[in-house]
Amino acid sequence: MAIIANVYFIFPIYATLFGMSINDIVQMAVIANPFVHDLVSMIIFSLLPFNIFKYTVISILTMMSYKKLSYLFKKG
């Protein structure tokens, strides 16, 4: 869902706000990542790894904090 939101909502909003095109956003990604050549490769080599990492970290933090806070949820 995050990738779909980025491609269809977030990137067009950024492009409109900053007066640029989606292609300009892709060109910025090309500078940062040499594997990026177009929108699809930007999704595969930039957005996908970032989202996998982000949601892995969030899941681990949630599991660790849930163990310590679960008594509050079970108490009510």
Secondary structure as GFF3:
##gff-version 3
##sequence-region A 1 76
A	DSSP	alpha_helix	2	5	.	.	.	ID=ss1
A	DSSP	pi_helix	6	10	.	.	.	ID=ss2
A	DSSP	alpha_helix	11	18	.	.	.	ID=ss3
A	DSSP	alpha_helix	22	32	.	.	.	ID=ss4
A	DSSP	alpha_helix	39	42	.	.	.	ID=ss5
A	DSSP	pi_helix	43	47	.	.	.	ID=ss6
A	DSSP	alpha_helix	48	75	.	.	.	ID=ss7
###
